[in-house]
Amino acid sequence: MSDNILEEIFIKRSQQKKKTSPLNYKERWFVLTQDKIAYYDFDSDKGKRKGLRGSVDLEKIRCVESVQPEPNSPPERMYAFQVIYDEGPLYIFAKTEDARAQWIKKLKEMVRFNKDLIQKYHPCFWADGLWLCCKQEVKQAMGCKVLDNKNGFTSKPSRRWGSRKPLPPTPTEPLILCMTVMAEYDYTPMTPQDLELRKDEEYTILEMSDQNWWKARDKYGKEGYIPCNYVVEAANGLERFHLRKCLCVVSQNKDGGFLVRDSSKAGKYTVSLFSKGGGETSGSCRHYNICTTTQGQFYLAEKHNFGTIPELINYHQHNAAGMVSRLKYIVSNRARPPSTAGLGYGVWEIDPRYLTFIKELGTGQFGVVKYGKWQGQHDVAIKMIKEGSMSEDDFIEEAKIMMKLRHENLVQLYGVCTKQRPIYIVTEFLSNGCLLTYLREGLTQHPTAVQLLEMCKDVSEGMAYLESQQYIHRDLAARNCLVDGNGSIKVTDFGLSRYVLDDEYTSSAGSKFPVRWSPPEVLLYCKFSSKSDIWAYGVLLWEVYTLGRLPYERLNNTEIVDQVSRGLRLFRPQLANEKVYSIMTSCWLEKADERPTFQELAMTVQDVLYELQ
């Protein structure tokens, strides 16, 4: 067919069977189109394609890479590559190196703008219950080889060759674009390479070779780098109306306040409208699904169809047309600009001379944390790492990857100061401090159900992003979340527990180990995975709904290990209804594989949240 980009007969390995055997390897006819990679049965005698056996949507692909052959592999299984998506790796075996290279190159080109590209991958197979490369026994475990920002990879040097200077990066041609974007926020340049942004002005994007900083040109012809989360594509007017916070929380009692949100059905949208119509004094939220005609047009009210959602919104800003009110005010909970990945383009190693220390915020397991300013004007938090508390060399290398992680519900890592001791970790500063303290002291005595569930939703979305990047937190708890000035929650210290140099912390028998947040497989076998983070999330929900009580407060660590392993679970908090408690208990299932993903949890929490309105 004319819309087929590539097609070829490859061997595919079964994804369903746990044990590998010759019966699990079958020839399939693979077809690559603009939307998906699909595989079919085929008639080898007639050379014809038969029934569809499966497919992967290109937008769901997180990585495409080669796979090292297993020991003693037969010749027909020497040229393997993997397509990593939500359900795991799809293993495909090409007949030649050229065929493999051709498919990998084309797939990488087609998925390079996907939102959930991973930072690390496994270069060897998952076989018989473990990863052959790193011997981890959890299929969802984070990869052990680092990918660069071109979806290729660079190997982490072994400790034995620590003194060996790494090779310089391979020169790559930047991706040249001509996309027009509009600034949502003002941005003041932090480095000579940056470009100033003025809200509501348009800019032309020239390069997107960095996932967080794009090269742009303003209307005067000046060029420089801008933070990509400060702009939206000018043609996509929907972004102006599209928010994720609950309307009842941010509407400020304005009749006709509205926003467009994701529906619980994937790819669909809902208009949430706050109204005081019908004599209501406090007002209420109404939710209208945006429907689609058979011709692909959008409508809220029948007979009023539009080619795009922004056109639909524009019409209903002037006409109620069957709704309780016209759309009067765009609800915005983003008056303050979001954090940038770094303090400017290319800023990674921060000169401590530009840091001003203002006050101490507290002491963590790595040392003192202080509030300060960078260049005298930008709020930052500075962790002063006490010597001997962290495996510093390993962390510094990992931090270069962590700094590229960017989500509105993660505390942003800005950079490090490594030229002196102690080293500093410089992060985003959140004015309301630790979530645990906020629950105990900062909230009102009678928080609303929406307030509590909003907190849980924020954490679930930050963790869903980490999950998509194959990052495991290992120490998720209310004490490791922070609260910003708007009351939004951000997860912090993700992955740092891997670099702790403390026997009491790294052993489940020690008093510092997060026993009260750990599932049976961690307590008994130290098996960490995204599913152990899920368990901890359930405990965090319990902390939120008890306003910061200590889990299993009457038990010591030894008793917790024994009783949780026997089936003990935390009781339902008084503030949690049955639906919220069922979310908690779904996180505490005995079998890790039966627990939900963070993406599923985020959608479930969102649905319960909208029911409250």
C-alpha positions in Angstrom: 0.0 0.0 0.0 1.1 3.5 -0.7 1.0 4.6 3.0 3.4 1.9 4.1 6.8 3.4 4.9 8.7 0.1 5.5 7.6 -3.6 5.4 9.7 -6.7 5.9 9.5 -10.2 7.3 11.2 -10.4 10.7 11.2 -12.9 13.6 9.2 -11.7 16.6 9.7 -13.0 20.2 6.5 -13.7 22.2 5.9 -11.1 24.9 3.4 -13.2 26.9 5.3 -16.4 27.8 7.6 -16.2 30.8 10.0 -18.9 29.6 11.8 -18.5 26.3 11.9 -21.5 23.9 12.1 -22.0 20.1 8.3 -22.0 20.0 8.3 -18.4 21.2 10.0 -17.1 18.1 7.8 -16.8 15.0 8.1 -15.0 11.6 5.8 -12.1 11.2 5.2 -9.6 8.4 6.0 -6.2 9.9 4.6 -3.0 8.4 5.5 0.6 9.4 3.0 3.4 8.7 2.8 7.0 9.8 0.8 5.9 12.9 2.0 2.5 14.0 4.2 -0.5 13.6 2.0 -3.6 13.0 2.8 -7.3 12.5 0.8 -9.9 10.6 0.7 -13.6 9.9 1.8 -14.5 6.4 1.6 -17.3 3.9 5.2 -18.2 3.2 4.3 -20.3 0.2 2.2 -17.6 -1.5 4.2 -14.7 -0.1 1.0 -13.0 1.0 0.2 -11.1 4.2 -2.6 -12.6 6.3 -4.4 -11.6 9.6 -3.2 -8.8 11.9 -1.5 -10.2 15.1 -0.7 -7.0 16.9 0.5 -3.4 16.6 2.1 -0.5 18.6 1.0 3.1 18.1 4.1 5.2 17.4 3.0 7.9 19.9 3.3 5.3 22.7 6.9 4.4 21.8 9.5 5.5 24.4 12.7 4.1 22.9 14.0 2.2 19.9 17.4 0.5 20.3 19.4 -2.5 19.3 19.7 -5.5 21.6 22.9 -7.5 22.3 22.4 -11.1 21.2 22.1 -13.8 23.9 25.0 -16.3 24.3 24.9 -19.0 21.7 22.1 -17.3 19.7 21.4 -19.0 16.3 22.4 -16.9 13.2 18.8 -15.8 12.5 18.6 -14.1 16.0 21.9 -12.1 15.8 20.4 -8.7 14.7 17.8 -7.9 17.3 16.2 -4.5 18.1 13.6 -3.5 20.7 10.6 -1.2 20.6 9.9 0.0 24.1 6.4 1.1 24.9 3.9 1.0 27.8 3.6 -2.8 27.8 7.3 -3.4 27.8 9.9 -4.2 25.1 8.8 -5.7 21.7 11.8 -7.8 20.5 12.3 -8.0 16.8 15.0 -9.9 14.9 16.2 -8.6 11.5 17.9 -10.9 9.0 20.8 -8.5 8.4 22.6 -5.6 10.2 21.6 -3.3 7.3 17.9 -4.1 7.7 18.1 -3.6 11.5 19.9 -0.2 11.1 17.3 1.0 8.5 14.3 0.2 10.8 15.9 1.7 13.9 16.9 4.9 12.1 13.4 5.4 10.6 11.6 4.6 13.9 13.8 7.0 15.8 13.1 9.8 13.3 9.3 9.2 13.6 9.2 9.1 17.4 11.8 11.8 18.3 9.1 14.2 19.5 7.2 11.7 21.7 6.5 13.1 25.2 7.7 10.1 27.2 11.1 9.2 25.7 13.1 7.4 28.4 16.5 8.3 29.8 17.8 4.8 30.3 17.3 1.4 28.7 18.4 -2.2 29.0 20.9 -3.2 26.2 20.3 -7.0 26.8 17.2 -9.1 26.9 14.7 -9.7 29.6 14.8 -13.5 29.9 13.7 -16.1 32.4 12.8 -13.5 35.1 15.8 -11.1 34.9 17.6 -8.6 32.8 20.7 -10.3 31.3 22.6 -7.0 31.4 22.2 -5.8 35.0 20.6 -9.0 36.6 17.7 -7.0 38.0 14.7 -9.2 38.7 11.9 -6.6 38.2 10.8 -6.2 34.6 9.8 -2.6 35.2 13.2 -1.8 36.7 14.9 1.3 35.3 17.4 0.7 32.5 21.1 0.4 33.1 22.5 2.2 30.1 22.1 6.0 29.5 20.5 7.4 26.4 21.5 10.8 25.1 19.0 13.4 24.0 19.0 12.1 20.5 17.6 8.7 21.6 21.0 7.1 21.1 23.1 6.0 24.1 26.3 6.7 25.8 27.7 4.2 28.2 28.5 5.0 31.8 32.3 4.4 32.3 33.2 1.6 34.6 34.9 2.5 37.9 38.0 0.6 36.7 38.5 3.2 34.0 37.6 6.2 36.2 40.8 8.0 35.3 40.3 7.6 31.6 39.0 10.7 29.8 35.7 10.1 28.0 35.5 10.5 24.3 34.0 13.8 23.1 30.4 13.7 21.9 29.7 12.8 18.3 28.8 16.0 16.4 25.2 16.0 15.3 23.3 18.3 13.0 20.6 20.2 14.8 17.0 19.7 13.8 16.0 22.8 11.7 12.4 23.9 12.2 10.2 26.8 11.4 7.4 26.5 14.0 5.6 29.6 15.4 5.0 29.7 19.1 3.4 32.2 21.5 4.9 33.1 24.9 2.7 32.3 27.9 5.1 34.0 30.3 7.8 36.6 30.4 11.3 35.2 30.5 14.4 37.2 31.4 17.6 35.9 29.9 19.9 34.2 32.5 22.9 33.6 30.2 24.2 35.4 27.1 22.8 32.5 25.0 19.2 33.0 26.2 16.5 35.0 24.4 14.1 37.3 26.2 10.4 36.3 26.1 7.5 38.7 26.3 4.1 37.3 27.2 1.7 36.9 24.2 4.3 37.7 21.6 5.2 35.2 18.8 8.5 33.6 18.2 9.9 31.3 15.5 11.5 28.0 16.7 14.7 27.3 14.8 16.1 24.2 16.7 14.7 21.6 19.1 17.9 19.6 19.7 17.6 20.1 23.5 14.4 18.7 25.0 14.0 21.6 27.4 15.6 24.6 25.7 14.7 25.5 22.1 16.5 28.0 19.9 14.2 30.7 18.8 14.1 34.0 16.9 12.0 37.0 17.9 10.2 39.5 15.6 13.3 41.7 15.6 15.5 38.9 14.3 17.3 38.3 17.6 18.1 34.6 18.3 18.7 32.7 21.4 17.5 29.8 23.7 14.1 29.8 25.5 12.6 27.4 28.0 10.1 25.3 26.0 7.6 25.2 28.8 7.1 28.9 28.6 5.6 28.8 25.1 2.7 27.1 23.2 2.4 26.5 19.5 0.6 29.5 18.1 -1.6 27.4 15.9 -2.8 25.4 18.9 -5.2 27.8 20.6 -6.6 25.1 22.8 -3.6 25.5 25.1 -4.9 28.8 26.3 -8.0 27.1 27.8 -6.6 23.8 28.7 -5.7 23.3 32.4 -5.5 20.4 34.8 -6.5 21.9 38.2 -10.1 21.6 39.5 -12.4 24.4 38.5 -14.0 24.7 41.9 -10.6 25.4 43.5 -9.5 28.1 41.2 -12.7 29.7 39.9 -12.7 32.3 42.7 -16.5 32.3 42.6 -16.6 34.0 39.2 -19.8 33.1 37.3 -18.9 31.8 33.9 -15.4 30.7 34.8 -14.4 27.8 32.6 -11.5 25.6 31.5 -11.1 22.7 29.1 -9.7 19.6 30.7 -8.9 16.0 29.6 -11.8 13.7 29.7 -11.6 10.3 31.4 -11.8 8.9 27.9 -8.4 9.1 26.2 -8.1 11.8 23.5 -11.4 13.5 24.5 -12.0 16.8 26.2 -14.6 18.3 28.7 -15.6 21.9 29.3 -16.0 22.5 33.1 -18.1 25.6 33.7 -18.7 27.4 37.1 -22.1 29.0 37.4 -24.3 30.8 39.9 -27.4 30.3 37.7 -30.7 29.2 39.0 -30.6 31.3 42.2 -27.6 29.4 43.6 -25.6 31.6 46.1 -22.4 29.4 46.2 -22.5 28.2 42.6 -21.7 24.8 41.2 -19.7 23.2 38.4 -21.3 21.8 35.3 -19.3 19.5 32.9 -20.0 19.3 29.2 -18.3 16.7 27.0 -17.0 18.0 23.6 -18.6 15.8 21.0 -17.5 15.0 17.5 -19.7 14.6 14.4 -19.2 11.9 11.8 -17.5 14.6 9.7 -15.0 15.3 12.4 -16.5 18.6 13.6 -16.7 19.5 17.3 -19.8 20.6 19.2 -21.2 21.3 22.7 -24.7 22.1 21.5 -26.2 20.4 18.5 -26.4 22.4 15.3 -23.4 24.5 16.4 -20.5 22.6 14.9 -16.9 23.8 14.5 -13.8 22.7 12.7 -11.5 23.2 15.8 -12.0 23.3 19.6 -10.7 27.0 19.8 -13.4 28.0 17.3 -16.0 26.2 19.4 -14.8 28.0 22.6 -14.8 31.3 20.9 -18.4 30.9 19.8 -19.6 29.9 23.3 -17.7 32.8 24.9 -20.5 34.9 23.2 -23.4 32.4 23.2 -24.6 30.0 25.9 -26.5 27.9 23.2 -28.0 25.5 25.7 -25.4 25.6 28.5 -26.2 27.1 31.9 -24.0 30.2 31.0 -21.8 31.4 28.3 -18.0 31.0 28.8 -17.0 34.3 30.4 -13.6 33.9 32.1 -10.7 31.6 31.3 -9.8 30.1 34.6 -6.0 30.3 35.2 -4.0 28.8 38.1 -0.7 29.6 36.4 -0.2 33.2 37.2 3.4 32.4 38.2 5.7 30.9 35.5 6.8 27.3 35.8 10.3 26.2 36.7 12.9 25.8 34.0 15.2 22.8 33.6 18.3 24.6 34.8 18.8 28.3 35.5 19.6 29.1 31.9 20.6 27.3 28.7 23.7 25.2 29.3 23.9 26.1 33.1 24.8 22.9 34.9 27.8 23.6 37.1 26.8 26.6 39.2 29.4 29.0 40.5 28.9 29.1 44.3 30.0 32.8 44.3 26.6 33.6 42.7 24.7 31.9 45.6 23.6 33.9 48.6 22.6 32.0 51.7 19.6 33.6 53.6 18.3 31.1 56.1 18.4 27.5 57.2 15.3 25.4 56.2 16.2 22.2 58.0 18.5 19.2 58.1 18.0 16.1 55.9 19.8 12.8 55.7 22.5 14.4 53.4 23.0 17.6 55.4 21.8 21.1 55.9 19.3 22.7 53.5 19.2 26.4 53.1 17.1 29.0 51.3 19.0 31.4 49.2 19.3 33.4 46.0 21.1 32.9 42.7 22.5 36.0 41.2 20.8 37.9 44.0 17.3 37.6 42.6 16.2 34.0 41.9 14.9 31.9 44.8 16.7 28.5 45.2 17.1 25.8 47.8 20.6 24.6 48.5 21.4 21.2 49.9 24.9 21.2 51.5 26.0 17.6 51.2 27.9 16.5 54.3 31.0 14.5 53.3 30.7 10.7 53.7 26.9 10.8 53.4 26.6 10.3 49.6 28.4 8.4 46.8 29.2 11.7 45.2 30.8 10.7 41.9 27.8 8.4 41.0 25.3 11.1 41.9 27.0 13.8 39.9 26.9 11.7 36.8 23.3 10.8 37.4 22.3 14.4 38.2 23.1 15.4 34.6 20.3 13.1 33.6 18.0 14.1 36.4 18.3 17.8 35.5 16.5 17.0 32.2 13.5 15.7 34.1 10.8 18.4 34.1 7.3 18.2 35.4 5.1 20.7 37.2 4.7 18.2 40.1 8.5 17.5 40.5 10.9 19.8 42.4 13.2 21.0 39.6 16.9 20.3 39.9 18.8 23.4 38.7 22.4 22.3 39.0 25.3 21.4 41.3 28.4 23.0 42.7 31.1 20.3 42.6 34.3 22.3 42.5 34.5 22.5 46.3 33.6 20.4 49.4 31.0 20.1 50.5 29.2 19.9 47.2 25.9 21.7 46.8 22.7 20.6 45.1 20.7 23.6 43.9 17.0 23.1 43.4 13.7 25.0 43.0 12.5 26.6 46.3 9.0 26.0 47.5 7.8 28.5 50.0 5.4 26.3 52.0 8.0 23.7 52.8 7.6 20.0 53.6 4.2 18.4 52.9 4.3 16.5 56.3 4.7 19.7 58.2 2.1 21.4 56.1 -0.4 18.7 56.9 0.3 18.9 60.6 0.6 22.7 60.9 -0.1 24.6 57.7 -3.6 23.4 56.7 -6.8 24.6 58.3 -8.3 22.3 60.9 -11.1 21.4 58.5 -9.6 20.9 55.0 -12.0 20.2 52.2 -12.3 16.9 50.4 -11.2 18.6 47.2 -8.1 20.1 48.9 -6.9 16.7 50.1 -7.6 14.9 46.9 -5.9 17.7 44.9 -2.7 17.0 46.9 -2.9 13.3 46.1 -3.5 14.0 42.4 -0.4 16.3 42.2 1.8 13.5 43.6 0.3 10.9 41.3 0.9 13.0 38.3 4.5 13.7 39.3 5.1 10.0 39.9 3.4 9.0 36.7 6.0 11.1 34.8 8.8 9.5 36.8 7.3 6.1 35.9 7.2 7.1 32.2 10.9 7.9 32.4 11.6 4.6 34.2 12.8 6.3 37.4 12.2 4.7 40.8 11.9 7.0 43.8 12.5 4.4 46.5 11.6 6.8 49.3 8.2 8.4 48.5 6.6 9.8 51.6 5.0 13.1 52.7 8.3 14.2 54.1 9.8 14.0 50.6 7.1 16.2 49.0 7.1 20.0 49.1 4.3 22.6 48.9 4.5 25.7 46.8 2.8 29.1 47.4 -0.3 28.0 45.6 -0.7 24.8 47.6 0.4 22.6 44.8 2.5 19.5 45.7 5.8 18.6 44.1 7.8 15.4 44.7 11.5 15.8 45.7 14.6 13.7 46.3 13.6 11.1 43.7 16.2 8.4 43.3 18.6 10.0 45.9 18.4 7.0 48.3 20.5 5.0 45.8 23.5 7.2 46.7 23.1 7.0 50.5 26.3 5.7 52.3 24.6 4.6 55.5 24.2 0.9 56.5 21.3 1.8 58.8 19.4 3.3 55.8 20.2 0.7 53.2 19.2 -2.2 55.4 15.5 -2.8 56.1 16.5 -3.7 59.7 17.9 -0.2 60.4 15.9 2.5 62.0 16.5 5.0 59.2 15.1 2.7 56.5 11.5 3.7 55.4 10.0 0.5 56.7 6.6 2.1 57.2 6.3 3.0 53.5 7.8 -0.3 52.2 5.9 -3.3 50.6 6.6 -7.0 51.6 9.0 -7.5 48.6 11.2 -4.7 49.8 11.0 -5.6 53.5 11.9 -9.3 52.8 14.0 -9.2 49.6 15.0 -5.6 48.9 13.3 -5.7 45.5 12.6 -2.1 44.5 10.5 -1.3 41.4 7.8 1.2 40.3 5.4 -1.1 42.1 7.1 -0.5 45.4 6.7 3.2 44.8 3.0 2.5 44.3 2.8 0.9 47.7 4.5 4.0 49.2 2.0 6.2 47.4 -0.8 4.4 49.1 0.8 5.1 52.5 1.3 8.8 51.5 -2.4 9.0 50.8 -3.0 7.7 54.3 -0.7 10.4 55.6 -2.6 13.1 53.8 -6.0 11.9 55.0 -4.8 11.6 58.6 -3.2 15.0 58.4 0.3 13.7 59.0 0.0 10.8 61.5 2.8 8.3 61.6 1.8 5.0 59.8 1.5 2.0 62.2 2.3 4.4 65.0 1.9 1.7 67.8 4.3 -0.8 66.1 8.1 -0.8 65.9 10.0 -1.6 62.8 10.4 -5.3 63.5 6.7 -5.7 64.3 5.8 -3.9 61.0 8.0 -6.2 58.9 6.4 -9.2 60.5 2.7 -8.1 60.4 2.7 -6.4 57.0 4.2 -9.6 55.6 1.3 -11.5 57.2 -1.3 -9.2 55.6 -1.7 -6.2 58.0 -2.8 -3.0 56.3 -3.5 0.5 57.5 -7.0 1.4 58.6 -9.3 3.8 56.7 -8.8 7.4 57.9 -11.9 9.2 59.1 -11.5 11.9 56.4 -11.3 9.3 53.6 -14.5 8.0 52.0 -14.7 4.4 50.6 -13.6 5.4 47.1 -10.5 7.1 48.4 -9.7 4.1 50.7 -10.2 1.7 47.8 -7.4 3.6 46.0 -5.1 3.2 49.0 -5.9 -0.6 49.3 -5.3 -1.1 45.6 -1.7 0.2 46.2 -1.3 -2.4 49.0 -2.0 -5.6 47.1 0.3 -8.5 48.1 1.4 -9.2 44.5 3.3 -6.3 43.0 2.2 -7.0 39.5 -1.5 -6.6 40.5 -1.0 -3.1 41.8 -2.0 -0.3 39.4 0.4 2.0 37.5 0.8 5.6 38.5 -0.9 6.6 35.2 -3.9 4.5 36.2 -3.9 6.0 39.7 -3.7 9.5 38.3 -6.8 8.9 36.1 -8.7 7.3 39.0 -7.9 10.1 41.4 -8.9 12.6 38.7 -12.3 10.9 38.2 -13.0 10.9 41.9 -12.0 14.5 42.1 -14.5 15.5 39.4 -17.3 13.6 41.1 -16.7 15.7 44.2 -17.6 18.8 42.2 
